[in-house]
Structure formats: structure tokens, C-alpha cells
Amino acid sequence: HISEWAVENTPVFGSTENASDASGYLKAATSVAMVGTALAVPNADGPWERKPESLLLEFGAVQVNNLATSFLKSVTDRERPDGEDDRSFPSGHASQSSARATLACRNVDEIPSLSKGWRTTFKTSFRVIAAGTAWARVEAGKHYPSDVLFGSALAVLGGLSRRKGKA
């Protein structure tokens, strides 16, 4: 019922087309956040030492998340609310944006020059962008709420929320 209500009322984005467009823009914003914060994390060996390796690890983590999402889509065969296809569960947009936002938040924790206020502001912003991506998919009629909630949870279940160097 939430999906039907969201598509009929489009309370945040104003139309299903706007919601669909916004989901792509917001997902891209989490990519910028992940890369930007990864580049901002200081290195003891110099400003660019180990940056390529760090970025490859982050992109690798996102790709593992993408593989898990694709696998689940292929075995669940859940039809989308708009009837477009049977790849609704879980939401790839929600999964990818949540993974990238989680990595960006982890990176922010590794930047010692940020005050607690800026750290909180950045991390909250990244999480709101990921949540906006997920809601946009519901409002666009592409996913049910359970699709986006599970997709978002994949980043946490996959261990992306651990801090660097922590078990």
C-alpha cells in the first residue's frame, strides 16, 4: 500500500519521472562522496601514497555489494511495482548508494582535522542522500519499501560499516 500511495501522491519528488531522475542523481552523489572523502583521508607517507590502493578497495567493496544484489535479484524474480520486469528485490540503487555512503562515513571518521560538528554534518548528509535515493525508487514505482530497505541493509550486512583496521 505504501508503494501505491507513493506513486499516486509523489510527495517528495512531484512525479514518478522526477523521482526516477532524482534516484540516479542522488546515487551519483554518493559516488562523489565516497571518492572525495577517500581522497581527503590523510596518509603518513605523503599526500598521494596509497590513494590508488584505497580507492581500488572501496570500488571493490562496492562491486562485491553489486554482485550480491545481482545474485539476489536473479534468485528472487520479484516483479517491480510498475510491472516493468522481475528484478525488484533488492533495490540496486538503494544498495549501491548505501554502500557508498557507508564508505564515505567511514572515511570521514579517518580525517582527524574535521571537528565533531563537521564530521556529524557530513555523515548525516551522506546517509540522507542514500535514504533519498531509496525513497526515490519507491516514489518512482520501481521498488517496494522492502526492496529498498533490504538493499540498503546489504552494505551493513556485508561488513562495510566496520572501521578501517578494526575486526
C-alpha positions as semicolon CSV with decimal commas, in nm:
position;residue;x (nm);y (nm);z (nm)
1;H;0,000;0,000;0,000
2;I;0,289;0,237;0,069
3;S;0,419;0,187;-0,285
4;E;0,081;0,268;-0,439
5;W;0,040;0,574;-0,216
6;A;0,391;0,699;-0,301
7;V;0,335;0,665;-0,677
8;E;-0,011;0,824;-0,664
9;N;0,091;1,118;-0,442
10;T;0,465;1,161;-0,522
11;P;0,504;1,365;-0,201
12;V;0,877;1,437;-0,228
13;F;0,968;1,449;-0,596
14;G;0,640;1,562;-0,753
15;S;0,622;1,295;-1,025
16;T;0,742;0,944;-1,092
17;E;0,970;1,079;-1,367
18;N;1,129;1,330;-1,128
19;A;1,173;1,055;-0,870
20;S;1,339;0,828;-1,124
21;D;1,575;1,105;-1,233
22;A;1,650;1,201;-0,872
23;S;1,740;0,843;-0,780
24;G;2,016;0,848;-1,040
25;Y;2,147;1,191;-0,936
26;L;2,143;1,103;-0,568
27;K;2,316;0,771;-0,631
28;A;2,585;0,959;-0,824
29;A;2,623;1,200;-0,532
30;T;2,714;0,907;-0,306
31;S;2,987;0,812;-0,554
32;V;3,127;1,164;-0,534
33;A;3,108;1,148;-0,153
34;M;3,291;0,815;-0,141
35;V;3,570;0,921;-0,376
36;G;3,602;1,271;-0,231
37;T;3,630;1,150;0,126
38;A;3,871;0,871;0,027
39;L;4,098;1,132;-0,130
40;A;4,070;1,353;0,181
41;V;4,190;1,083;0,422
42;P;4,549;1,176;0,512
43;N;4,841;0,941;0,460
44;A;5,151;0,928;0,676
45;D;5,370;0,857;0,371
46;G;5,268;1,159;0,165
47;P;4,950;1,301;0,018
48;W;4,912;1,052;-0,269
49;E;5,078;0,742;-0,126
50;R;4,835;0,451;-0,111
51;K;4,544;0,651;-0,260
52;P;4,509;0,423;-0,564
53;E;4,502;0,115;-0,341
54;S;4,249;0,275;-0,108
55;L;4,021;0,370;-0,396
56;L;4,050;0,023;-0,551
57;L;3,950;-0,135;-0,221
58;E;3,648;0,091;-0,194
59;F;3,538;0,027;-0,551
60;G;3,598;-0,344;-0,489
61;A;3,373;-0,337;-0,183
62;V;3,100;-0,167;-0,387
63;Q;3,139;-0,430;-0,662
64;V;3,103;-0,715;-0,411
65;N;2,785;-0,546;-0,293
66;N;2,668;-0,517;-0,656
67;L;2,734;-0,887;-0,716
68;A;2,534;-0,982;-0,407
69;T;2,249;-0,758;-0,521
70;S;2,250;-0,904;-0,873
71;F;2,256;-1,259;-0,738
72;L;1,959;-1,190;-0,510
73;K;1,767;-1,026;-0,796
74;S;1,822;-1,336;-1,011
75;V;1,702;-1,583;-0,749
76;T;1,402;-1,388;-0,618
77;D;1,242;-1,285;-0,950
78;R;1,018;-1,030;-0,777
79;E;0,811;-0,820;-1,015
80;R;0,852;-0,443;-0,987
81;P;0,550;-0,239;-0,875
82;D;0,529;-0,085;-1,225
83;G;0,540;-0,434;-1,385
84;E;0,849;-0,346;-1,591
85;D;1,042;-0,665;-1,507
86;D;1,107;-0,921;-1,233
87;R;1,423;-0,763;-1,086
88;S;1,271;-0,565;-0,800
89;F;1,428;-0,735;-0,497
90;P;1,660;-0,599;-0,369
91;S;1,700;-0,244;-0,493
92;G;2,034;-0,193;-0,665
93;H;2,012;0,186;-0,635
94;A;1,949;0,162;-0,261
95;S;2,222;-0,099;-0,218
96;Q;2,484;0,096;-0,412
97;S;2,407;0,433;-0,256
98;S;2,403;0,285;0,094
99;A;2,736;0,109;0,036
100;R;2,899;0,426;-0,097
101;A;2,752;0,644;0,179
102;T;2,871;0,396;0,441
103;L;3,223;0,402;0,297
104;A;3,215;0,783;0,284
105;C;3,111;0,794;0,652
106;R;3,393;0,558;0,740
107;N;3,636;0,783;0,552
108;V;3,511;1,091;0,736
109;D;3,596;0,917;1,063
110;E;3,955;0,887;0,937
111;I;4,001;1,262;0,880
112;P;4,139;1,394;1,210
113;S;4,123;1,761;1,111
114;L;3,742;1,761;1,099
115;S;3,559;1,890;1,404
116;K;3,288;1,677;1,560
117;G;3,026;1,912;1,414
118;W;3,156;1,883;1,057
119;R;3,200;1,508;1,095
120;T;2,837;1,474;1,206
121;T;2,718;1,706;0,928
122;F;2,897;1,512;0,655
123;K;2,792;1,172;0,783
124;T;2,429;1,276;0,826
125;S;2,427;1,428;0,477
126;F;2,564;1,111;0,318
127;R;2,304;0,897;0,496
128;V;2,021;1,133;0,398
129;I;2,133;1,119;0,033
130;A;2,131;0,738;0,044
131;A;1,787;0,738;0,208
132;G;1,666;0,983;-0,056
133;T;1,789;0,751;-0,328
134;A;1,596;0,464;-0,173
135;W;1,274;0,664;-0,131
136;A;1,301;0,796;-0,487
137;R;1,294;0,436;-0,613
138;V;0,969;0,374;-0,422
139;E;0,815;0,701;-0,541
140;A;0,919;0,622;-0,900
141;G;0,726;0,294;-0,880
142;K;1,040;0,086;-0,934
143;H;1,053;-0,077;-0,589
144;Y;0,855;-0,175;-0,284
145;P;0,971;-0,041;0,054
146;S;1,104;-0,387;0,146
147;D;1,321;-0,385;-0,169
148;V;1,493;-0,060;-0,075
149;L;1,521;-0,145;0,295
150;F;1,688;-0,477;0,218
151;G;1,907;-0,319;-0,050
152;S;2,020;-0,054;0,197
153;A;2,091;-0,317;0,461
154;L;2,326;-0,509;0,230
155;A;2,603;-0,255;0,296
156;V;2,577;-0,312;0,669
157;L;2,532;-0,688;0,640
158;G;2,831;-0,702;0,408
159;G;3,054;-0,554;0,674
160;L;3,111;-0,218;0,503
161;S;3,027;-0,033;0,823
162;R;3,341;-0,156;1,002
163;R;3,612;0,099;1,055
164;K;3,947;0,060;0,885
165;G;4,183;-0,154;1,083
166;K;3,907;-0,292;1,306
167;A;3,792;-0,652;1,314
